[in-house]
Amino acid sequence: MYIDIHTHHPKTLSNSYFALANMIVSKDYLTYKPCSVGIHPWYVDHDFDKQFEALVQLQANEAVIAVGECGLDKMHSTPWDRQVMAFERQIGLANELNKPIIVHCVRAYAEVLTSLMRMKTKVPVILHGYSKNWELAKTLLHHGYYLSLGANILKGQHLDLLQNIPLDRLFLETDDKTIAISDIYAYFCHARKLTKEQLQEQIVQNFNRVFNYSLV
């Protein structure tokens, strides 16, 4: 089975394909199931309390199996203090619900780490769309986090990361790209000298470890 851990363009699920659709509170409707639901740092409402209340209600749906994406983005105009507040409220919710959290991070890894540690995060953390170097990856992995790699790896600039990341901390994703998840799997397999079946089996194991959801 191919698992796409984070996508904004989910396709019909099948026995060979599973996608975790991402829904953003105040932007998307709860159309795809299963899914993750969160308050993206680009879309933090002025009336955050009502937005957070909506998130809590959506998280009560059994088809919602993760909190996020949520996080911090230094390239966006949302005021920084509101981003941190929204992120930490969602970390607290993930802790309360015992659900994994999917993190959006742009030029803010130190600050994301600070928030995760300040909130005493006790649930699995997936840093989605990771495209930085192996040195930073080692720091994130040291904290027990998972890294989800996407279409950026196809540029051929992350071979050190691909060749060294522990397979039991790995996910793959398409995010907002229209590329097939099978192409990302194929590239990773080539770089790591794995068979498709080996990689698929490992990521299914990772999924089962992190999410309280049956793929059967």
Buried (B, 14 or more C-beta within 10 A) or exposed (E): BBBBBBBBBBBEBEEEBBBBBBBBBBEBEBEBBBBBBBBBBBBBBEEBEEBBEBBEEBBEEEEBBBBBBBBBBEEBEBEBEBBBBBBBBBBBBBBEBEBBBBBBBBEBBEBBBBBBEEBEBEBBBBBBBBBBEBEBBEEBBEEEBBBBBBBBBBEEEBEEBBEEBEBEBBBBBBBEBEEBBBEBBBBBBEBBEBEEEEBBBBBBEBBEEBBEBEEE
